[in-house]
Amino acid sequence: MTTAPHAAAPAEVSETDTSARCTLSLLIACGLAWLVVSGVLALLNLVQAFTPALAANWSFFTYGRMHGLRETAFLYGWCANSGVAVALWLLGRLGGAPLRSLNWARAGTVFWNLGVLIGLAGLALGEGSSVPGLRVPLYVQPLLLVSFAAIAVPGVLAWTGRNRPVTYAAQWYAVAALFLFPWLLSAAVGMLHWLPVRGVLQAVAAGWFVQGVWTLWLAPLALAAAYYLVPKITGRTLPSYDFAPLGFWTLLVVGGWTGGRHLVGGPVPAWVVTIAIVSCTLLLIHYIIVGLNLRGAFCQSGTVLKFVGFGLGAYLIGGLVDAVTAMRTVAEITQFTWFGHAQSQLALNGAFSMIMFGAIYFLTPRITGRAWPSTPLIRAHYASAALGTVVLVASLAVAGWMQGHDLANAAVSFDTIAAHTRPWLQTAAAAQALLVVGNALFALHFLKAQCDRAAAPAASPFRQPPAMEASAS
């Protein structure tokens, strides 16, 4: 936290940027490649929902396998690579020393993405699992666990060997994500695959894991970037920053108890669902604090803050929707419908991805030493990402709400339900196609920024924000 804005730094590029350039570029490039692949798979999967004959004769691309392919490519391809890249970068900057042991991260990145590729091949062959968020085959999971540990080594060293005694919210969230994901993955694999629990406990463990992937891994990665970028760009103290520790610990302590919201009406003890409902309500404290701390993202202009502000807005709205849909009376309508898919898209595409886009737009000029080649491409990417996300989430939500009411009416046939949801699914497919185009442009733009060998301009390639690493997250 700062007491006043600082003057512009004489040199915004830090030693962390130059020493970790290759590692961070590799992670981001792999993430963007998987982002495009997952987008294409998601588009095909949506088209299959209203055109069942599509690829019906190809066992590799049936609806169920395609769903697992696009989910795995997005979570373990795009989210993991981009999120860890941003976390390592800001931990190095806020720690006040260059990242160490980067060879571990590079080797881990290669094996992680190899594991994702093998996992996708196994899914296409029908060897995956039915656990949401953990559909990769059993033989790939140990490789992913070890690879992630290797990638996280520089971040852990940056935290334990930091030169600055004061720590900030961005560091808390980044370190929490690096430590909690291996714990989540190993615990879920142990309970569901290696030494599987019996009966309904499998549903409880699966619900805990899929919710934990968001509340204990992806959300902290996104918030780490937001808590760094907002004060860094605005040059202002985060308002109500004294409440930031409460928001952090509320997410970590309460977030893991919300998994039971996926089990409303299921054959599980009633207290499991009740605790989840109460936890979703208590988690609103976290969302209120995040909104108070980072409200500066909504009041400033600029490329990065446009992405971050959109992502934060989606994050706060998603938290409110989660609390409402966890209620039993609402869950009776929305559960097992397209509405749940709309919620996941709001979290993953709306909140996580948009904040990561903003972070990548901010850090890339600093690790390359050159400005982004094309401003119109950045604007086109923002327009396509924002519009595509809004239309995708809205159309899926409407389809799910109609589907839920129709399913509650025994007089409505499944053919009628499909006819009612078809126009909205077609709209969602068009929105997903827009997202694919925008993300492909972003990936090509990043590749051009990396490969451009033209001489850097005499002036700074980016507007220099205040030097706030040592005084604000």
N, C-alpha and C positions, 0 to 999 in steps of 0.2 A: 504494500500500500504506500502511496506517495502522499506528500503534503503539498506539493505544487508541481506543475508541469516542468519538465527539464528542457534545457536547450538541445538543439539538434546535435547529434553525435558527429564528430569529424569523419568517422568512417563507420558506416552501418554494417558492412561485412565483417563478421567476427572470425576468429580462428576456427571456431566450430564449423562455420560454413565452408571454409576452404578445405579443412582436413577431412570432413565427412561428405564431401561433394559426391564422390562416386557411389558410396553406400546409399545415401539418401536418394540419389537419382535412380539407382537400380530398384530400390523399393517402390518408388513412385511409378516408375515405368511399368513394373510388373503389375502394380495395382490398377493402373489405367488400362492395361491390356485385358485384365480380367473384368474390369468394369464394362468394356465394350462387349466382351464375350457373354457376360451374364445378361446384359441388356438384350442382346439378340435372342438368347435362350428364353428370357422372360417374355419377349414379344411372341415367339412361337408358342409358348405355353399358354398365353392369353388367347391366341387365335384358336388353339385346340379346344378351349372352353366352349366356344360357340360354333366350331367346325370340327367335330370329333373325328371326321374322316381324314384329317390332316396327319400324315405319317402313321396312319393306323396299321399299316402293314409292316412297319419297321419297329421291331421290338426295342431297339436302342432308344427310340424317341417317342415312346408312349407317354401319356400325360403324367403319370406318376413319376417315371424316371426323369422326364424333362423338368418337373418341379424340383426334384432333388438336385439336378444339375445346375439350374439357375440359382438356387439358394446357396449351394456350396460355392459356386464361382463368385457370387457376390460377397458372402460373409468371409470366406477364407482366402479369396483372391483379392478383391478390391478393398474391403474394410480392413482386413488384417495388415496388408502391405502399406496402405496409405496411412492408417492410424498409427502404426508403429513408427513409420518414418517421421511423422510430425511429432510424436512423443519424444523420440530420440533427439530430434533437432532442438526442441525447446528445453529439454533437460540439459543439454550441453550448453545452451545459451544462458539459462538461468543458473546453472551450476558454476559458471565463471571459468571453465576450463574446457579444452578440446575433448571431444569424445575419444575414449580409449578402447583398445581391443576391437577395432572395427572389422578385423579379419573374421572374428566370430560372427558378426552380424552379416557380412557378405556371404560366408559359407551357409549360415542359417537361412538366408534369403533364398539361395539356390535350392537347398533341400526342401524348404517349405513349399516353394512353388512347384517343385518336382512332386512333392507329396500331394498337392492339390490336383495336379495333372493326373497322377495315378488314381487318385480318388474319383475324379470325374470319369475316367475310363472304367473303373469298377462299378460306378453307379450306372453307366450306360449298359453294362453287362448284367445288371440286375443283382449285384453283390452288395448293395448299400443297405443301410438300416432304415427303419421307419421313424427314428427319433428326430423331431424337428430341430434343426440347427446342428445336428450331428449325424448326417446321413452318409458320411464317407464310410467305406468299408473298414472293418476292424483292423485289418493289417496295415492301414495307413495311419491310424491314430497315434501309435507310438512315435512314428517319424515326425508328425506334426508337433507333438509335445516337445520332443528334443530340439527340433528346429526353432520353435518359438523361444525356447530357453536360450539358445545360442544368439538369436537376434536381440534378445533383451539384455544381453551382457553389457554392452556399452551404456545403456540407460541406467542399469543398476549401479555401475561404477560411477556414472555421472552424479547419481544421487548420494551414494555413500562417500565419494571423494570430492564433494563440492567445496569450492573455495569460499563460498559466502555463507555466513551463519544463518541468515534469514531465509526462510522458505516461503513459497507463495502457492496460491490455490492451483495454478497451472501445474506445478510440480506434484502436488498431492494427487490430483486426478490422474496424471500420467503414470506415476509410480504405482498407484493402486491398480490401474489397468494392466500394467506389466506383471504384477504379482498375482492378481486374482484370476486371470485367464488360465494359466497352467493349473491352478487349484480347481477351477470350475471343470476344465476338460478332464483332468485325471479323476476327479470324484465322479463325474457323470459316466465316464468310460468304465470305471470300477463297478458302479452300481447297476449299470444297464447292460454291460457286455462281458467284462472279465469275470466278475462275481455277481451276477444279476440278482437283484432283490426279487421277491415273489409278489404275485398278485397285483393289487392296486398300487402298491408302492412304486412299481415301475412308472405308472402314470404320474405319480407325485414327483418322482425324481426327474422325469422328462420335462414336466412343467417347470420345475425349479431351474433346470439347466437352460431351457430356451428363454426364460425370463431373465436369468442371470447373465446370459450373453449380452443382453441389452443393458440392464441396469448396472452390471458390475464390470463390463468390458467396453462395449462400444460407446455408451453414453459418457463414461469418464474420459475416453479418448477425445471425443468431440468437445467436451467441456474444458479439457486441458487446453485445447487450441483456442477456444473462445475466451477463456480467462487470460490467455497471453495476448491475443490479438486486440481485444477491445481497448484496454488501457494503453497498449503500445501504440496504436494508431491514433486514438483520440488525444493522447497526452494528458489524460485527466485521471484523477483518483477514482477508483471504483466506489460508487456510493454504497453505503451500508456494508462495507467490506468486513466489518467486525462479525457479521453473521455468516460469512463464507465458511468457517469451520463447521458451523451447525448444519449448513446445507450439504457439505461434503459427508459428514458422518451420518446424516439422515439417509442419504442415498446408499451408503455402504451397509448400514445396519438394517434399514427397513426394506431396501430394494430387493434383497434376496428372499424376502417373505411374501412377495407379490405373485409368485408363480402359480399359486392355487387359483388365481382368477381364471385360468384356462380350464378349470375343472368344475365349474358351476353346474350343478345337476348331475355330476358324475358319481360313480359308485365309490366315493371316498368319504372318510369321516367328515361330518359337517364342520368341525372346528378348523379343518384345513382351509376350506373355502372362506370361512368367516375371518380367519386371520389374514388371508389375502385381501379381502375386501377392506378390512380396517387398515392394512398396510398401504394399500393404494390411496386411501384417504389421507393417511399420515404423510405420505410422500409428497402431497401437495405443499407441505412446508418447504421441502427442497426446491420445488419449482418456483414458489414465491420468492425465495431467497435468490435463486439464479436470475429471475426476472428483475429483481431490485438491483443486484450487483451489475448486471450486464445490459441495463436498459440504454446505455450509451450507444449500443450498436444500432438502435432504431432511430437515433437522432442525428446521425452523421452520414454524409455521402462518401462515395469512394467505392472502388471495385470490390475490395476485400470485404468491407463492412456490409455491402449489399448481400453477398453470399452468407456471411456470418449472421446478419440480422434475419434473413429468411430462415436459416437453419434454427436459430434460437426461437423464433416465432413458432416454427413447426414443433420444436421440442416442448415448448410450454403448452401448446394446444394438445399435443399428444398426451402429455401427462394428465390434463383435465379429462380428455376422452377416456383414457384408461380407467380413471377413478369412476367415471359415470357408468361405463360398460361393465365394470366389475360388479355392480349392483345386480342382485339376482333377477329383479323384474326386467331390467334392460338386457341382461345376458340371455334371458329366455328368447329374445328376438334376434340378437346379433350373433349369438354363438353358432359356430358351424356354418357360417355364411361368408359371403365376400366382404362383409364389414371387417372381420378380423384381418383379412388381407389388406384392406385399406389402412387399418391402423399400423400394420407392419411397414407398409410403403411410406406412410407419413413419418415414421421413425427413421427408417433406413435411407430412403431417398430424400425426404424433406429435411430431416434434422442432421443426421450424420454426414451424408454426402455433401450437402451444401456447405456445412462448416469446413469439411475437409477441402472442398474446392477453394474456399477462401484462404485456407492455410497454405495450400500449394501455390496459389497465385502470389501469396506474400513471400514465401521462402525461396521460390525458384530463382528470382532475380538475384538473390543473395548468395545462392550456391553456384550460380553460373557467372555472376558478374555482369550480366547483360539484361536489358529490359525485355519484356515479352515482345515478340516480333509484331503482333497485330492487335491493336485495340478493338477494331470491329469484331474480330473473332471472340474476344472476351465478352463483348456485349451480346453477341449472338448466342454464346454458350449460356450466359445468365438467363436470357429470355427463354431459350428452349428448356433449360433446366427448371426454371420457376413455373412457366406455363405448363410444361409436361407434368410436373409433380402435382400441381393444383388440380388439373383435369383428371389425372390418374386417380388420385385419392378421392376426389369428389364422386367420380363415376362409379368406382368400386364401392364407396359408402352407400350410394343410392341403390346400387344393385343388391348389396347385402341387406339393406333395410327392407326392400321389397321382397327379397327372397325369404327373410325371416318371417314376415307377416304371412306370406303364402304357405310356408311350411307349417305354420300354426293352424292353418285352415285345412281340415281333412278333405274338403270338397274340391280343392285345387289340385289338379294333376301335375305330375313332374314335367310333362310337355308344356303345360301352361306356365309353370315357373320358369322354364328355360326360355320361353317366348318373352316373358316379362323382363328378364335380365339381359337378353341378347343385345338390345340397342346400347345398354350401358357398358357391356363388356366390349362391344365394338368401339365405343368411345375411348374406353381404357386402353385398348390395343393401339389406337391412333396416338394417344398420349405417350404410350411406351415407345412407339416408333419415333416420336419427337425427341424423347430422352436419348434414344440410341444415336440419333443424328448429332445432337448437341454434345454428348459424351465422346463420340468419335472425333468431332472437331477439336475438342479439348485435348484428346490424346495426341492428335496430329500436331496441334499447336505446341504441346509440351515437347514432342520429339523435335520439332523445328527449333525450339529454344535451346535444346541440348546440342543440336548438330550445327547450328549457325556459327560459322567460324569468322564472321565479319568482325572487324576491329570494333571494340567497344567505343561508344561516343565519349567525347571529352568530359561532358557533364555526367553527373551521377545517373545511372540507368533507372533509378527509382527515386521517388520523393522521400527524403530522409525523415522518418518519424522521430520522436524524442527517444533518447537513450534511456529506457526505463527498465532494462533487464534487472538491474541491481536494486530497483526501488518499487517495482510493481509487477504483478503477474500480468 
